[in-house]
Amino acid sequence: MGPYVRTSVMRKAGIRAPTGPKDAWTAAEMTGILRKLRNQGYRAPLDLRLVYSQPGQEWNTYGFAPAVWSAGGDLVEPRNFRTADGYANGSGSVKALTALQNWAKAGLIDMVKDDEAFVGGRSAISWCGHWTYPEFNKAFPGDVATVPLPDFCQGTVTGMGSFQWGVPAGNADGDAVWRFLAFLLTPAQVHRMTVANGAIPATESAIKLSPRYPPGGSEHLFIEQLRDGVARPRPQTPAYPAITDAFSRAFVKIIFSRGRSGRPSTRPRRGSTRTSRRMPGIRRTCREGAYRAASEPCAVRLVRSRREPGRSHPASLARRVPCPCRNASREPGKSCPERPSKRVPRGRRKRLPRT
């Protein structure tokens, strides 16, 4: 993974192009570059592919955990994976994510929820993965280059890892499965697959079959990062689904939250996630605990505001409760025979006298 840039745009703006991981832009330098590009006419010069950034989506972790690692932070304690305290909320993590949030506050990030920022000319830099190279190169033939991710303090870091094949347990024919996998791992088939999906070849022999990966090739940086240890895998632990879900949701709140001033805020709005105004259509929880789409009204709240006298709220515990008349117990949702049967506004009901 690495940002894509328009070489002609960088040259016109007088912006240097890093030659490799050791020559990466610093985070401060990146800020200056984004401001310069905005002065060149790019209103939001950085594309983070936020179309992928729904809460809980893997792009938020895959795409932006490298910034945390580069600043000396981590998602979880890296030896035993037992705690995130002091790591996900440590000074390095805070530093990196604050820098990203400041770019959002300054309006340097394209916040439009589509994937057209780079190819449509709204942004001159796209922070994305190798799979977008065919699309970008088709839009700007010969005018797309890959640069390392910014150095947030301790050197540039990038992500790695993709989908893998697995053999199911049980009655699977292991010999047949292995023959199929062996066929897919031949250099010609690895090359064929990576041409189709834009991925990086997983074998040295397949790398030699493409003109994009040798020194001077358009995607040689990806090979250099894998060979030199710049690429880093995500935490390899059974707890990873919980780790990535928590980080992904936190990232969305950091980038998309808006306070009263219209800028990102760390204070959540009551009754919804902080991202709901900036991300219409995402699912969220209301204060009654219902999980719903942002565009849908809270059904529980509607029921609660217009219910028959004596009927319980549908989210209440399913147990017998004392009747207000103190003469009996009743099931939740059952009306008291001694209470009025007509519907009355919730705030105007009168308490019945004790007997």
TORPA-414404 format. One record per atom (N, C-alpha, C): x, y, z; residue in three letters. Coordinates in steps of 0.1 Angstrom, whole numbers, plus 5000, padded with zeros to 4 digits. Layout:
N
XYZALA/...
***
This chain:
355
500849885000MET/500050005000MET/500950125000MET/500450234993GLY/501150354993GLY/500350464985GLY/500550584989PRO/499750694981PRO/500150694967PRO/499150714958TYR/499350744944TYR/499350894942TYR/500150934933VAL/500251074930VAL/500251094915VAL/499851214910ARG/499951254896ARG/501351314894ARG/502151254887THR/503551304885THR/503551444879THR/502651464869SER/502651594863SER/502151704873SER/501251674882VAL/500751774892VAL/501851804902VAL/502651694906MET/503751714916MET/504851804910MET/505151774897ARG/506151854890ARG/505752004889ARG/504552024885LYS/504052164883LYS/504052234896LYS/503752174907ALA/503652234920ALA/505052244927ALA/506052184921GLY/507352194927GLY/507552104939GLY/506851994939ILE/506851894951ILE/507751784947ILE/508751754956ARG/509651644954ARG/508951514955ARG/509451414947ALA/508851284947ALA/509851194955ALA/509451124966PRO/510351034973PRO/510850924964PRO/512050884966THR/512650784958THR/512550644964THR/512150634976GLY/512050504983GLY/511550524997GLY/511450415005PRO/510950425019PRO/511850515028PRO/513150515025LYS/514050595034LYS/513950745031LYS/513250775020ASP/513150915016ASP/511650965017ASP/510850895025ALA/509450935026ALA/509151075031ALA/508051125027TRP/507651255033TRP/507451235048TRP/507751335056THR/507351335070THR/505851385070THR/505251365082ALA/503851405083ALA/503751555082ALA/504651625088ALA/504651775086ALA/504851815072ALA/505751755065GLU/505951785051GLU/504751745043GLU/504051645046MET/502851605039MET/501751715041MET/501651775053THR/500751875056THR/501051995047THR/502252035045GLY/502652145037GLY/502352115022GLY/502551985018ILE/502251955004ILE/500751965001ILE/499951915011LEU/498451925009LEU/498052065008LEU/498552155016ARG/498252295015ARG/498652355002ARG/499852324997LYS/500352374985LYS/499452324973LYS/498952204974LEU/498052154963LEU/496752214964LEU/496252254976ARG/495052324976ARG/495152464970ARG/496252524972ASN/496552654965ASN/496652644950ASN/496952524946GLN/496952494931GLN/495652464925GLN/494552464934GLY/493252444929GLY/492552314933GLY/493252234941TYR/492552114946TYR/491952144959TYR/490652154960ARG/489952194972ARG/490252094983ARG/490151964980ALA/490451864990ALA/491451774984ALA/492751804986PRO/493751734977PRO/494051584981PRO/493651544993LEU/493951404997LEU/492751314997LEU/492751204990ASP/491751104989ASP/492150984998ASP/491350965008LEU/491550845017LEU/490650725014LEU/490050735003ARG/489050625000ARG/488050605011ARG/487450715016LEU/486550705027LEU/485250635023LEU/485050605010VAL/483950525006VAL/483950385013VAL/485150345017TYR/485350215023TYR/485150225039TYR/485050345044SER/485250365058SER/483950365066SER/483150265064GLN/481950245073GLN/482550185086GLN/481850215097PRO/482250165110PRO/482350015110PRO/483549965115GLY/483749825115GLY/484349765102GLY/484549845092GLN/485149795079GLN/486649775081GLN/487149685074GLU/488649645075GLU/489549755069GLU/489049835060TRP/489849935053TRP/490350035064TRP/489550065074ASN/490050165084ASN/491250115091ASN/491349985094THR/492549925101THR/493649905091THR/493349835080TYR/494349805070TYR/495049935065TYR/494250035062GLY/494650165056GLY/495450255066GLY/495050255078PHE/495550365087PHE/496250315100PHE/496250185102ALA/497150135113ALA/498550155110ALA/499050155097PRO/500450195094PRO/500850335099PRO/499850425099ALA/500250555105ALA/500450545120ALA/499650465127VAL/499850445141VAL/501250375144VAL/501550275136TRP/502850205137TRP/504050305135TRP/503850385125SER/504950475121SER/505250575132SER/504250605140ALA/504350705151ALA/504850635164ALA/505050505164GLY/505450435175GLY/504250375183GLY/503050385178GLY/501950325185GLY/501650185180GLY/500550125185ASP/500149995181ASP/498649975184ASP/498049875178LEU/496649835181LEU/496549765194LEU/497549685198VAL/497449595209VAL/498849565213VAL/499049515225GLU/500449475230GLU/500949375220GLU/502149395214PRO/502549315203PRO/503149175206PRO/503449155219ARG/504049025222ARG/502948915225ARG/502148945234ASN/501148845239ASN/499648885235ASN/499449005229PHE/498149045225PHE/497149045236PHE/497549075248ARG/496649065260ARG/495949195263ARG/496449315259THR/495849435263THR/496149545252THR/495149635250ALA/495349745241ALA/495649875249ALA/495449865262ASP/495749985270ASP/497150025270ASP/497450155267GLY/498850195266GLY/499350185252GLY/498650115243TYR/499050095229TYR/498150165220TYR/496850115219ALA/495950185211ALA/495650325215ALA/495750345228ASN/495550485233ASN/496850545238ASN/497950495234GLY/499250545238GLY/499650675230GLY/500750735234SER/501050865228SER/501350855213SER/501950745208GLY/502150725194GLY/500850725186GLY/499950645191SER/498650635184SER/497950765184SER/497950835195VAL/497250965196VAL/497951065186VAL/499251065185LYS/499951155176LYS/499551135162LYS/499551005157ALA/499250975143ALA/497751015140ALA/496850965149LEU/495450985146LEU/495051135147LEU/495751205156THR/495551355157THR/495951425144THR/497051375138ALA/497551435126ALA/496451415115ALA/495951295114LEU/494951265104LEU/493651345106LEU/493251365119GLN/492151445123GLN/492351585119GLN/493551635121ASN/493851775118ASN/493751805103ASN/494151705095TRP/493951715080TRP/492451725077TRP/491651645084ALA/490151655082ALA/489651785086ALA/490051835098LYS/489651965103LYS/489952085093LYS/491152075087ALA/491552175078ALA/490952165064ALA/490152065062GLY/489452045049GLY/490451995038GLY/491551925042LEU/492451875032LEU/492151735027LEU/491151675034ILE/490751535030ILE/489451545022ILE/489351475011ASP/488051465004ASP/487051375012ASP/485951445016MET/484951375024MET/483751325017MET/483851335003VAL/482751284995VAL/482751134995VAL/481551074997LYS/481450924999LYS/481350864985LYS/482450874977ASP/482450794965ASP/483950764962ASP/484150694951ASP/485550654948ASP/486050724936ASP/485550844933GLU/485950924921GLU/486851044924GLU/487351054937ALA/488151174940ALA/489351184932ALA/490151074930PHE/491351084923PHE/491151084908PHE/490350984903VAL/490150974888VAL/489351094883VAL/488451154892GLY/487651264889GLY/488351404890GLY/489651404895GLY/490351524895GLY/490151614908GLY/489351554917ARG/489151634930ARG/490351634938ARG/491151524938SER/492251504947SER/493451474938SER/494651514943ALA/495851484935ALA/496651374942ALA/496351334954ILE/496951224961ILE/495851124966ILE/496050994964SER/495150894968SER/495850794977SER/495450794990TRP/496050695000TRP/495250574998TRP/495750474991CYS/495050354988CYS/495950234985CYS/495350124981GLY/496150004980GLY/496449974965GLY/497249864963HIS/497749834950HIS/496549794940HIS/495449754945TRP/494349714936TRP/493749824928TRP/494049954932THR/493550064924THR/494450104913THR/495650054912TYR/496550094901TYR/495950084887TYR/495349964883PRO/494849954870PRO/493850064867PRO/492950094876GLU/491950204874GLU/492650344873GLU/493650374881PHE/494250504881PHE/495150514868PHE/495850414864ASN/496650414852ASN/495850424840ASN/494650374840LYS/493750384829LYS/493250524827LYS/492950594839ALA/492550734838ALA/493650824834ALA/494850804839PHE/495950894836PHE/497150804831PHE/497150764819PRO/498250674814PRO/499650734815PRO/500550664822GLY/501850714823GLY/502050834833GLY/501050874840ASP/501150994848ASP/500750954863ASP/500950834867VAL/500650784880VAL/501850724886VAL/502250764898ALA/503350714905ALA/502950674920ALA/503750584926THR/503450544939THR/504550594948THR/504250654960VAL/505250704969VAL/504950634983VAL/505950634992PRO/505750575005PRO/504750655013PRO/504150585023LEU/503250655032LEU/504150745041LEU/503450855046PRO/504250945054PRO/504950885066PRO/506050945070ASP/506750905082ASP/506250995093ASP/505550935103PHE/504951005114PHE/505951015126PHE/507050955125CYS/508050975136CYS/509150875135CYS/508850745133GLN/509750635134GLN/509950565121GLN/509850635110GLY/509950565097GLY/508650525091GLY/508650525078THR/507450485071THR/507050335073THR/505850305074VAL/505350175076VAL/504150155066VAL/504050035061THR/502850005052THR/502249875056THR/501049855052GLY/500349725055GLY/500649615046GLY/500249495049MET/500449385040MET/499449275044MET/499349175035GLY/498349065038GLY/497149085029GLY/496548975025SER/495448975016SER/494548855019SER/493748815010PHE/492948695012PHE/493748575009PHE/493448465016GLN/494248345015GLN/493348225012GLN/493948115007TRP/493147995005TRP/493247915017TRP/492247835020GLY/492147745031GLY/491547605027GLY/491947505034VAL/491447375031VAL/490447335043VAL/489247315040PRO/488247275050PRO/488547145057PRO/488147135070ALA/488347005076ALA/487146915073ALA/487246785075GLY/486146695072GLY/486446605060GLY/485446605051ASN/485546505040ASN/486146565028ASN/486846675029ALA/487446735017ALA/488546645011ALA/488646634998ASP/489746554992ASP/491046634992ASP/491846615002GLY/493046695004GLY/493946684992GLY/494146574986ASP/494946554974ASP/494546644963ASP/493146644960ALA/492646724949ALA/492846874952ALA/492546914965VAL/492747054968VAL/494147094966VAL/495147014971TRP/496547054969TRP/496947054954TRP/496446964946ARG/496746974932ARG/496247104926ARG/495047154930PHE/494447274926PHE/495347394930PHE/495747394943LEU/496547504948LEU/497947504942LEU/498447394939ALA/499747384933ALA/499647444918ALA/498547424912PHE/498347484899PHE/498247634900PHE/497547684910LEU/497447824911LEU/498747894915LEU/499647814921LEU/500947874925LEU/502047864915LEU/501747824903THR/502747824892THR/502947974888THR/504148014884PRO/504348154881PRO/503348214871PRO/503048134861ALA/502048194851ALA/500748224857ALA/500248134866GLN/498948154872GLN/498948264882GLN/500048274890VAL/500148384899VAL/500148514892VAL/500848524881HIS/500948644873HIS/499548674867HIS/498848574862ARG/497548594856ARG/496548644866ARG/496648594878MET/495648644888MET/495948784893MET/497248814894THR/497548954899THR/497249054888THR/497349024875VAL/496949114865VAL/495449144866VAL/494749034869ALA/493249054870ALA/492849134882ALA/493449114894ASN/493049184906ASN/493949294911ASN/494949324904GLY/495849434908GLY/496749404920GLY/496749274925ALA/497549244937ALA/499049234933ALA/499849224944ILE/501249204942ILE/501549054941ILE/502349004931PRO/502648864931PRO/503348814943PRO/502948694948ALA/503448644960ALA/504648554959ALA/505148544947THR/506448464945THR/507348544936THR/508648524939GLU/509748594932GLU/509648564917GLU/509348434914SER/509348394899SER/508248464892SER/507048494898ALA/505948564892ALA/506248714890ALA/507048764900ILE/507348914899ILE/508148934886ILE/509048844882LYS/509848864870LYS/509048864857LYS/507848824858LEU/506948814846LEU/506248944842LEU/506349044852SER/505649164849SER/506649284848SER/506349374839PRO/507249494838PRO/506949604849PRO/505949574857ARG/505649684867ARG/506449674880ARG/507149564882TYR/507849544895TYR/509349554895TYR/510049544884PRO/511549554885PRO/511849704889PRO/513149734892PRO/513549874895PRO/513149964883PRO/512550074886GLY/512050164876GLY/510650134872GLY/510050024876GLY/508749994872GLY/507750074880GLY/506550084876SER/505550164882SER/505150124896SER/505249994899GLU/504949944912GLU/506049874920GLU/507249914916HIS/508449854922HIS/508449884937HIS/507950004942LEU/507950044956LEU/507249934964LEU/506249864959PHE/505549764967PHE/506549644970PHE/507249604960ILE/508249494962ILE/509349544971ILE/509749664970GLU/510849714979GLU/510349714993GLU/509149754996GLN/508649755009GLN/508449615015GLN/508049525007LEU/507949385012LEU/509349325015LEU/510349345007ARG/511649295009ARG/512349355020ARG/512149485022ASP/512949555032ASP/512349565046ASP/511249495048GLY/510649495061GLY/509849615065GLY/509549705055VAL/508649815057VAL/507249775059VAL/506849675052ALA/505449625053ALA/505249545066ALA/504149565072ARG/503949495085ARG/502549435086ARG/502449315091PRO/501149245091PRO/500349295103PRO/499049275102ARG/498149315113ARG/498349205124ARG/497849235137PRO/498049145148PRO/497549005145PRO/498448905146GLN/498048765143GLN/497648695156GLN/496348715159THR/495748655171THR/494348625169THR/493748525175PRO/492248495174PRO/491448615178PRO/492048715186ALA/491248825190ALA/491248935180ALA/491848915168TYR/491949025158TYR/490549075154TYR/489548995152PRO/488249055148PRO/487749165158PRO/487949135171ALA/487549235181ALA/488449355180ALA/489749335178ILE/490749445177ILE/490449535166ILE/490249475154THR/490049565142THR/488649635142THR/487649565148ASP/486349635149ASP/486449755158ASP/487149745169ALA/487249855178ALA/488049975172ALA/489149935166PHE/489950045159PHE/489150105148PHE/488550025140SER/487750075128SER/486750175132SER/485950145143ARG/484950235147ARG/485450355153ARG/486550345161ALA/487250465166ALA/487750555155ALA/488350495145PHE/488850585134PHE/487750665127PHE/486550605125VAL/485450675119VAL/485050795128VAL/484950775141LYS/484550875150LYS/485650995149LYS/486950955149ILE/487951055149ILE/487951145136ILE/487651075124ILE/487751155112ILE/486451225109ILE/485251165112PHE/484051215107PHE/483251295117PHE/483651295130SER/482851365140SER/482851505138SER/481651575140ARG/481551715138ARG/480951775150ARG/481551875156GLY/480951945167GLY/480052065162GLY/479652145171ARG/478852265167ARG/479552355158ARG/480852365159SER/481552455150SER/481652395136SER/481252275134GLY/481352215121GLY/482652135119GLY/483452135129ARG/484752065128ARG/484651935136ARG/485651845133PRO/485651715140PRO/485651735155PRO/484851665162SER/484851675177SER/484951535183SER/485551535195THR/485751415203THR/484551385212THR/483551465212ARG/482351455221ARG/481251395213ARG/480751275216PRO/479651215208PRO/478351285211PRO/477451285201ARG/476151335203ARG/475351225210ARG/474451265219ARG/473651175227ARG/472651095218ARG/472650965219GLY/471650895212GLY/472050845198GLY/473250865194SER/473750815181SER/475250815181SER/475750745171THR/477250755169THR/477650885164THR/478850925166ARG/479351055162ARG/479351075147ARG/479250965139THR/479450975125THR/478150985117THR/476950995124SER/475750985117SER/475451095107SER/475851225111ARG/475551335103ARG/476451335090ARG/477651285092ARG/478551295080ARG/478451165072ARG/477851065076MET/477750935069MET/476350885068MET/475450945060PRO/474150905060PRO/474050765055PRO/473150685062GLY/472950545057GLY/473650445066GLY/474550485074ILE/475250385083ILE/474250345094ILE/474550225099ARG/473750175110ARG/474250235123ARG/473250265132ARG/473650325145ARG/472650285155ARG/473050305168THR/472150275179THR/471450405184THR/470150395187CYS/469550515194CYS/469550495209CYS/469150595216ARG/469250595230ARG/468350485236ARG/467350435229GLU/466550325234GLU/467250185232GLU/468350185224GLY/469150065222GLY/468749995209GLY/467950055201ALA/467549985189ALA/468650005178ALA/469049905171TYR/470049915161TYR/469349935148TYR/469650045141ARG/468850085129ARG/469650155119ARG/469150175107ALA/469750255097ALA/469550405101ALA/470550485097ALA/470450625101ALA/469250695095ALA/468750645084SER/467650715078SER/466250665083SER/466250565092GLU/465050515097GLU/464750575111GLU/463450605114PRO/463050655127PRO/463150545137PRO/463350585150CYS/463450485160CYS/462050425163CYS/461850305159ALA/460550245161ALA/460150235176ALA/461250205184VAL/460950185199VAL/460450325204VAL/461150435200ARG/460750565205ARG/459350595201ARG/458950565189LEU/457550595184LEU/456550515193LEU/456850385195VAL/455950305203VAL/455850365217VAL/456950405222ARG/457050455236ARG/456150585237ARG/456150675227SER/455450795228SER/453950785225SER/453550675219ARG/452150655216ARG/451750515220ARG/451550495232ARG/451150355237ARG/449950365246ARG/449350255247GLU/448050255255GLU/448450275270GLU/447550345277PRO/447850355292PRO/447950215298PRO/448950205307GLY/449150075314GLY/450049975306GLY/450350005294ARG/451149915286ARG/452649945288ARG/453449845290SER/454849865292SER/455649905279SER/456749955281HIS/457649985270HIS/458149855264HIS/458149825251PRO/458549695246PRO/459949655249PRO/460849755253ALA/462249715256ALA/462349685271ALA/461249685278SER/461449655293SER/461649515295SER/462049475307LEU/462249335310LEU/460949255310LEU/461049135305ALA/459849055304ALA/459648975318ALA/459149045327ARG/458848985340ARG/457549055346ARG/456948985356ARG/455749045362ARG/456149165370ARG/455349265369VAL/455649385376VAL/454349425385VAL/454549495396PRO/453449535404PRO/452549625396PRO/451249605398CYS/450249695391CYS/450149825399CYS/449949945393PRO/449850065400PRO/448750075410PRO/447749995408CYS/446649995418CYS/446949915430CYS/448049845430ARG/448549765442ARG/447649645445ARG/446749615436ASN/445849495439ASN/446349365433ASN/447149375423ALA/447649255417ALA/448949275409ALA/449449175404SER/450649185395SER/450149155381SER/450849205372ARG/450349185358ARG/451649165349ARG/451349105337GLU/452449085328GLU/452749215321GLU/454049245317PRO/454349365310PRO/453549365297PRO/453049485294GLY/452249505282GLY/450849485284GLY/450349435296LYS/448949415299LYS/448449545306LYS/447349595302SER/446849715309SER/446149675322SER/446049775331CYS/445449755344CYS/443949775342CYS/443049685347PRO/441649695345PRO/441049825352PRO/441749875362GLU/441249985369GLU/441750115363GLU/442550115353ARG/443050245347ARG/442150275335ARG/442050405331PRO/441250445320PRO/441750375307PRO/440750335298SER/441150265286SER/441350355274SER/441050475275LYS/441250565264LYS/442750615264LYS/443150645252ARG/444550685250ARG/444750825255ARG/445750855263VAL/445950985268VAL/447451015265VAL/447851145263PRO/449251175261PRO/450051135273PRO/451251095270ARG/452151045281ARG/452351145292ARG/452551265289GLY/452851365300GLY/451651415308GLY/450451375304ARG/449251425310ARG/448551315319ARG/449151195320ARG/448451095327ARG/448551125342ARG/447451095349LYS/447351125363LYS/447650995371LYS/448351005382ARG/448550895391ARG/447250855398ARG/446950725398LEU/445750675405LEU/445950675420LEU/444950705428PRO/445050705442PRO/445350565447PRO/446050555458ARG/446250415464ARG/445050375470ARG/444850235470THR/443650185477THR/444050105489THR/
***
